[in-house]
Amino acid sequence: MTPVSSRVVRVPAHYYQQFDADYTLEVPAEGYGGWKKAEIELDLARTAVVVMHAWHPRSHEQFPGWWRAVEYLPRAKEICQTVFPRLLGSVRSAGVRLFHVVGGGNYYQHLPGYLRSRDLAGDAPPPPARIPADEHLLELQRFREENVFVGKHNQPDVQQAFNELGFADEAVPRDDEYIAEDGHQLFALCRHFGISHLIYAGFAVNWCLLLSPGGMADMAQRGVLCSAFRQAVTAVENRETARHELCKQIALWRVALAFGFVFDVDEFVRCLPALPADSVEA
């Protein structure tokens, strides 16, 4: 598919002003401008929305070990049910590109959107060389798996959950939408369609969306601007941060500082034009 024409809209965007530190203050960083908001121009022909790792959460009863280790699953489920239908429906109605980034299972390899992406991208480059895993390293990794994440008693449940991984009901790709499993494939889609700005939704914003294959760090290295939807993401939280979702707040600051912008879903949706389905060419 190639965009028919440039379609520029003005959209409210949130950004973070990381200057000027004021050394007359007890804490100089409190002089920074902080969160600000401005209308920016988005060329919808050069912008794509990315839904990343929007997996079906199943239920606590089905996979209690997974839910014990991944506490954001209830929040992700609620976002899929309450935010995704409005966001993805509006993006599709406006003819904005919608890409899906997947990973961690065998739930997508047969889908036409993935097969097209794989054919378009061609073979991936070889992965970086790795240090051979000696017994000492394996023992340290075993300790971490049992005592840091996910916990020895949760391991079988988590493994089974990934064996049965699938799309959340609200995030199932349409047959005409492209699916990428890594940065190599996602970059091929961006290059093919002339996309220079990706806006991410999915889980989790401080983990997969930043660091997994096809995430922001991966794509920023390839020159792509990477932003996020505030209401369409959640974060991996810990015991000390979960009550107030502080890790999400820090992750959105990191997105705004290092990668792109933060958009509110309702503000973004209101700025999208209606577009007949046949106005985008295959």
Beta strands, then each sheet from edge to edge (+ up, - down):
strand 1: 8-17
strand 2: 34-43
strand 3: 47-52
strand 4: 97-101
strand 5: 178-180
strand 6: 197-203
strand 7: 225-234
strand 8: 262-263
sheet 1: 1+ 2-
sheet 2: 5+ 4+ 3+ 6+ 7+ 8+
end
